[in-house]
Amino acid sequence: MAEQYDVIVLGSGPGGYVAAIRCAQLGLRTAIVERENLGGICLNWGCIPTKALLRSAEIYHYMQHAKDYGLAAASISADLDAVVKRSRGVAKQLNQGVTHLMKKNKIAVHMGVGTLKGGGKLEVKGEKGTETLSAKHIIVATGARARDLPFAPADGKRVWTYRHAMTPTEMPGKLLVIGSGAIGIEFASFYNDMGAEVTVVEMMDRIVPVEDADVSTFLEKALKKQGMTIMTGAGVEALAVSDKGVRAKIKDKDGKVGETEFSHVIVAVGIAPNTENIGLEAVGVKAERGIIAIDGMCRTNVAGIWAIGDVTPGPWLAHKASHEGVIAAEAIAQALGNKDVHPHAMDKANIPGCTYCHPQVASVGLTEAKAKEAGYKLKVGNFPFIGNGKAIALGEPEGFIKTVFDANTGELLGAHMIGAEVTELIQGYVVGKTLETTEVELMNTVFPHPTLSEMMHESVLAAYGRALHI
């Protein structure tokens, strides 16, 4: 007899475990199936432990520049093993936190590999052998993994994915990072701060290509100033891996091919959804290149099967997955007769993106170029960190905040930031966009002094020719 639930969640990443908790809060008998670690990639091998690494690198950077703050620090050194140990400790603590949340919310946890069998059945092969679970609704939240280069699969020794880069057995001397999205740039920033000689190769004509062009330009200059080599419009054509290092054949933007020796390579060229061998085809769920098609409530084309997070169309971000988990849970509760929940489809224009390099990058909404392409007449504001007292006091005068408005309606279309702590600031604009604010409300909002957030106000004022401190 199959064990019966209202909802089974396949995968316990930031989408899956949040979906399970929300289902339980709504009174649904809920189970979660996980093949490896509760918390998934983000908590154990992604978002959180990488931020722990980056924090260590940031502190190391400040210690090396102590004299800039009137301080003296002698014999500064970094212990890579200790840095990694701290990062893994943070991940372990949060994994235990998710385990506690499952118990608190009375969510049944089945450790093993799950496969859809149709008719509301899910087969789990794991620590209890093979068992069959049954539910009225199943949420697929199996996440994604790093994409390999076909000519140089990651070996964990010389060619790394993000997972290998988080637990290095040795410090790279000369590091090649292939790809300049958030993952690539964050690891480039970490290892550069830790003392490696770093080269970043990006196929597009600028780094962090999803960001506003002004942000890309500023970040490239900042990273080069820190000692990185940045190659845009370039591609890695071959990697020859040996016990001693990697010889990379790189074609630059002028079409010239050169060969360079590196000690290690990090491949950060995107992700692949974990949708193979979970039974999608057998039950008829529509997917293209492994990405599951869903509607605004995260329903697939098969009744009773839902999908959230990195197995669905992007952006592939943890906070997007978590929000989809809540949407799916509430839509399921509604379908099961709960009249007190009112789920709303997500507006992807209001999903922020953050990159935790040095300097940080954060954004929400349309870039200036995308807004122009969409036919908007624009008002654009830009305010530099050097004009902000708190930024100068912090010793962080490099960066800017850019806002993009519809000139006809005053609607905030997008906001783009680069500089210290902008990943914490961006949420102010996200709230504004969600509330459909215009420049009037933002101008009339009182921002505290002295704070970095004052630059958010000044950027809005600048869009309308009213900036006070430039």
C-alpha positions in Angstrom: 0.0 0.0 0.0 1.5 3.4 -1.1 1.9 5.9 1.6 -0.7 8.7 0.9 -0.1 12.4 1.1 -1.8 15.6 -0.2 1.5 16.9 -1.6 4.9 15.3 -2.4 7.8 17.7 -3.2 10.6 16.1 -5.2 13.7 18.1 -4.3 14.5 20.1 -1.1 16.4 23.1 -2.5 15.2 26.7 -1.7 12.2 26.1 -4.0 11.3 22.6 -2.7 11.7 23.0 1.0 9.8 26.4 1.0 7.0 24.8 -1.0 6.8 22.0 1.5 6.7 24.4 4.5 3.9 26.5 2.9 1.9 23.4 2.1 2.2 22.2 5.7 1.2 25.7 7.0 -1.9 25.4 4.8 -2.8 22.1 6.5 -1.8 19.7 3.8 -0.2 16.4 4.6 3.2 16.9 3.0 6.3 14.8 2.1 9.6 15.8 0.7 12.0 13.5 -1.3 15.7 14.4 -1.4 18.5 12.3 -2.9 21.4 14.1 -1.2 21.2 17.0 1.3 18.3 18.9 2.7 18.5 22.5 1.4 19.7 21.4 -2.0 22.5 23.0 -4.0 21.9 26.6 -2.9 22.2 26.0 0.8 24.9 23.3 0.7 26.9 24.1 -2.4 25.8 27.4 -3.9 24.4 30.7 -2.6 25.2 30.4 1.1 28.7 28.8 1.2 29.9 31.0 -1.6 28.9 34.0 0.3 30.9 32.7 3.3 33.9 32.3 1.1 33.5 35.8 -0.4 33.1 37.3 3.1 36.5 35.8 4.1 38.0 37.3 1.0 36.5 40.6 1.7 37.9 40.7 5.3 41.3 39.7 3.9 41.1 42.5 1.4 40.3 45.0 4.1 43.1 43.7 6.3 45.6 44.2 3.4 44.3 47.8 3.1 44.2 48.6 6.9 46.4 51.7 6.4 43.7 53.2 4.3 41.6 53.4 7.6 44.4 54.6 9.8 45.2 51.1 11.1 48.2 48.8 11.1 48.1 45.1 10.4 51.3 43.1 10.1 52.0 39.6 8.7 48.7 39.3 7.0 48.1 35.8 5.4 45.3 33.6 4.3 44.7 30.0 5.3 42.6 28.5 2.4 41.8 25.4 4.3 40.5 27.4 7.3 38.4 29.6 4.9 36.9 26.5 3.3 36.3 24.9 6.7 34.4 28.0 7.8 32.3 28.0 4.6 31.4 24.3 5.1 30.5 25.0 8.7 28.0 27.6 7.6 26.4 25.2 5.1 26.2 22.5 7.8 24.5 24.8 10.2 21.9 25.8 7.7 21.3 22.2 6.6 20.6 21.4 10.2 18.2 24.3 10.2 16.2 22.9 7.3 16.1 19.5 9.0 14.6 21.3 12.1 12.0 23.1 9.9 10.9 19.8 8.4 10.3 18.4 11.9 8.7 21.6 13.2 6.2 21.5 10.3 5.6 17.8 10.5 6.8 17.2 6.9 7.8 13.6 6.2 11.3 13.3 4.7 12.1 10.5 2.4 15.8 10.3 1.5 16.4 8.8 -1.9 16.0 9.1 -5.7 12.4 9.8 -6.8 10.8 8.8 -10.1 7.3 9.8 -11.3 5.2 6.8 -12.1 1.9 8.4 -13.1 -1.4 8.3 -11.3 -0.1 10.3 -8.4 2.6 7.8 -7.6 6.3 8.5 -6.9 8.8 5.7 -6.5 11.7 6.4 -4.1 14.9 4.3 -4.0 16.9 5.2 -1.0 17.8 4.4 2.6 14.6 2.4 3.1 15.0 0.4 -0.1 12.3 1.0 -2.7 9.1 2.5 -1.6 6.1 4.0 -3.4 4.5 7.2 -2.3 1.1 8.5 -3.4 -0.2 12.1 -3.5 -3.0 14.2 -5.1 -0.3 16.6 -6.2 3.4 16.4 -6.9 5.8 19.3 -7.2 9.0 18.8 -9.2 11.8 20.9 -7.7 14.9 18.9 -8.7 17.0 22.0 -9.5 20.0 22.1 -11.8 23.7 21.4 -12.1 26.7 23.0 -13.7 27.0 22.6 -17.4 30.2 20.9 -18.6 32.3 21.9 -21.6 32.0 19.1 -24.1 35.8 19.2 -24.9 36.9 19.4 -21.2 34.6 17.8 -18.6 35.3 18.8 -15.0 37.7 16.4 -13.3 37.8 18.1 -9.9 41.6 18.3 -10.1 42.5 20.9 -12.8 39.1 21.6 -14.3 36.5 22.7 -11.8 32.8 23.5 -11.6 31.5 25.8 -8.8 31.3 22.8 -6.5 35.0 21.9 -6.9 35.9 25.6 -6.5 34.2 25.7 -3.1 36.3 23.0 -1.7 39.7 23.4 -3.4 42.5 21.0 -2.4 45.1 23.7 -3.3 45.2 27.4 -4.1 45.3 28.1 -7.8 48.4 30.0 -8.9 47.0 31.1 -12.3 43.3 30.6 -12.7 41.2 30.7 -15.9 37.5 31.4 -15.4 35.3 30.6 -18.4 32.1 32.6 -18.3 31.3 35.9 -16.6 27.8 35.4 -15.3 27.2 35.7 -11.5 28.9 32.4 -10.7 32.0 33.0 -12.8 32.5 36.6 -11.6 32.0 35.7 -8.0 34.7 33.0 -8.0 37.0 35.2 -10.1 36.6 37.9 -7.4 37.2 35.4 -4.6 40.3 33.9 -5.9 41.7 37.2 -7.1 41.3 38.6 -3.6 42.9 35.5 -2.2 46.0 36.0 -4.3 45.5 34.0 -7.5 46.3 35.5 -11.0 42.9 35.4 -12.6 41.8 35.6 -16.3 38.1 35.7 -17.2 37.0 34.7 -20.7 33.5 35.8 -21.9 32.0 35.0 -25.3 29.7 38.1 -25.3 31.1 41.6 -25.9 30.9 42.5 -22.2 31.1 40.8 -18.8 27.9 40.2 -16.7 26.1 40.5 -20.0 22.5 40.4 -18.5 23.3 43.6 -16.6 23.0 47.2 -17.8 25.8 48.1 -20.2 27.1 50.9 -17.9 27.4 48.4 -15.0 29.4 46.0 -17.2 31.7 48.7 -18.3 32.3 49.9 -14.7 32.8 46.4 -13.4 35.3 45.5 -16.1 37.4 48.6 -15.2 37.2 47.8 -11.5 38.3 44.2 -11.9 41.2 45.1 -14.2 42.3 47.7 -11.6 42.3 44.8 -9.1 44.7 42.9 -11.4 42.4 40.6 -13.4 42.7 39.9 -17.1 39.4 40.3 -18.8 38.8 38.9 -22.3 35.4 39.7 -23.9 34.2 38.6 -27.3 36.6 35.6 -26.8 36.2 31.9 -26.6 38.1 28.9 -25.2 38.5 26.5 -28.2 40.4 23.7 -26.4 41.9 22.7 -23.0 44.8 20.3 -22.7 44.8 19.0 -19.2 47.8 17.5 -17.5 48.9 16.6 -13.9 50.7 20.0 -13.8 48.1 22.3 -15.2 46.0 23.2 -18.2 47.0 24.6 -21.5 44.1 26.7 -22.9 43.7 27.7 -26.6 41.8 31.0 -26.6 40.5 32.9 -29.6 40.4 36.7 -28.8 37.9 39.2 -30.1 40.1 39.9 -33.1 40.1 36.2 -34.1 43.7 35.6 -33.0 44.2 32.3 -31.3 46.8 32.0 -28.6 47.8 29.4 -26.0 48.2 30.1 -22.3 49.1 27.9 -19.3 47.0 27.9 -16.2 47.1 25.9 -13.0 43.3 25.5 -12.8 40.2 26.3 -14.8 36.7 27.1 -13.5 33.9 26.4 -16.0 30.9 28.7 -15.4 29.0 28.5 -18.7 25.5 27.9 -17.4 23.4 25.2 -15.9 21.6 22.0 -17.0 18.2 21.1 -15.4 18.1 17.9 -13.3 15.1 16.4 -15.2 16.7 13.3 -16.7 15.4 9.9 -15.4 12.7 11.3 -13.1 9.9 10.0 -15.2 8.8 13.1 -17.0 8.4 11.4 -20.4 6.6 8.4 -19.0 3.9 10.6 -17.5 3.7 13.0 -20.4 5.1 16.2 -18.9 6.1 18.7 -21.6 9.7 19.9 -21.5 12.2 21.4 -24.0 15.9 20.8 -23.5 15.0 19.6 -20.0 13.2 22.8 -19.0 9.6 22.1 -17.9 6.8 24.2 -19.3 4.6 25.8 -16.7 1.8 28.3 -16.4 1.7 31.3 -14.0 0.7 29.0 -11.1 3.5 26.5 -11.8 1.2 23.9 -13.3 2.6 21.6 -15.9 0.5 20.2 -18.8 -0.3 17.1 -16.7 -3.0 17.5 -14.0 -1.6 17.1 -10.5 2.1 17.7 -11.5 3.7 21.1 -10.8 7.2 22.4 -11.3 9.3 25.2 -9.7 12.8 26.6 -9.7 15.7 25.8 -11.9 13.8 23.1 -13.9 11.4 25.8 -15.2 12.2 28.8 -17.4 14.5 31.4 -15.9 15.8 33.5 -14.3 17.5 30.6 -12.4 17.7 32.2 -9.0 17.0 30.8 -5.5 14.6 33.6 -4.5 12.6 33.0 -7.7 12.4 29.3 -6.8 11.2 30.0 -3.3 8.5 32.4 -4.5 7.3 29.8 -7.0 7.2 27.3 -4.2 4.8 29.5 -2.3 2.7 30.1 -5.5 2.4 26.4 -6.2 1.6 25.5 -2.6 -1.2 28.1 -2.4 -2.6 27.1 -5.8 -2.6 23.5 -4.7 -4.4 24.4 -1.5 -6.9 26.4 -3.5 -7.5 23.4 -5.8 -8.1 21.2 -2.7 -10.8 23.5 -1.5 -9.1 26.2 0.6 -11.0 29.4 0.0 -8.7 31.6 2.1 -5.7 31.6 -0.2 -5.4 33.7 -3.3 -2.2 32.9 -5.2 -0.9 35.4 -7.7 1.3 34.7 -10.7 4.8 36.1 -10.5 5.9 39.2 -12.4 9.4 38.3 -13.5 10.1 42.0 -14.1 10.2 42.4 -10.3 12.7 39.7 -9.6 16.1 41.2 -8.5 19.5 39.9 -9.5 22.6 40.1 -7.3 26.2 39.3 -7.9 28.5 39.3 -4.8 31.8 40.2 -6.4 33.9 43.1 -5.4 32.3 45.6 -6.1 28.8 44.1 -5.8 26.2 44.3 -8.6 22.4 44.4 -8.2 19.5 45.1 -10.5 15.8 44.8 -11.1 13.7 45.4 -14.2 14.7 46.7 -17.6 18.1 47.9 -18.6 18.3 51.2 -20.4 18.9 49.4 -23.7 16.0 47.0 -23.2 13.6 49.8 -22.2 14.5 51.7 -25.4 14.0 48.5 -27.5 10.6 48.2 -25.9 9.7 51.6 -27.2 9.7 53.6 -24.0 10.6 57.3 -23.9 13.0 57.5 -21.0 14.1 59.5 -18.0 17.4 58.1 -16.7 19.1 59.1 -13.5 22.7 58.3 -12.4 24.3 59.1 -9.0 27.9 58.2 -8.1 29.1 56.8 -4.8 31.7 59.6 -4.6 28.8 62.0 -3.9 27.6 60.1 -0.9 29.0 60.9 2.6 28.5 57.4 4.0 30.3 55.8 1.0 33.2 58.1 1.5 33.3 57.4 5.3 33.3 53.6 4.6 36.2 54.0 2.2 34.0 52.7 -0.6 33.6 55.7 -3.0 33.5 53.6 -6.2 30.2 52.8 -7.9 26.9 54.3 -9.0 23.1 53.8 -8.9 21.1 54.2 -12.1 17.4 54.4 -12.4 15.3 54.1 -15.6 11.8 55.7 -15.8 9.0 55.9 -18.3 9.0 59.6 -19.2 5.3 59.6 -20.0 4.0 57.9 -16.8 6.9 58.1 -14.3 6.8 54.3 -13.9 10.0 52.9 -12.5 11.1 50.5 -15.2 14.5 49.4 -13.9 17.3 50.1 -11.4 20.9 49.1 -11.7 23.6 49.4 -9.0 27.3 48.7 -8.6 29.3 49.3 -5.4 29.5 48.4 -1.7 26.4 46.7 -0.3 24.2 47.2 -3.3 22.8 43.7 -2.9 21.2 44.9 0.3 19.9 48.2 -1.3 18.2 46.8 -4.3 15.2 45.5 -2.4 14.0 49.1 -1.9 13.5 49.4 -5.6 12.0 45.9 -5.8 9.3 47.0 -3.3 8.8 50.2 -5.3 8.3 48.2 -8.5 6.0 45.7 -6.9 3.8 48.6 -5.6 3.9 50.1 -9.1 5.5 53.3 -7.8 6.3 56.4 -9.8 9.0 58.9 -9.4 6.7 61.1 -7.3 6.4 58.6 -4.4 10.2 57.9 -4.5 11.0 61.6 -4.5 8.6 62.2 -1.6 10.1 59.4 0.4 12.5 60.4 3.3 15.7 58.5 3.2 17.8 58.3 6.4 21.1 60.2 6.7 23.9 59.2 6.6 23.3 56.0 4.6 24.1 54.5 1.2 20.4 54.4 0.5 20.4 58.2 0.1 22.0 57.5 -3.3 18.8 55.7 -4.3 16.9 58.9 -3.7 19.5 61.0 -5.5 19.4 58.8 -8.6 15.6 59.3 -8.9 16.1 63.0 -8.5 18.9 63.0 -11.1 16.5 61.4 -13.6 14.4 64.6 -13.4 17.2 67.1 -13.2 16.8 67.6 -9.4 19.9 65.8 -7.9 21.1 67.7 -4.8 24.7 66.4 -4.3 26.2 66.4 -7.8 
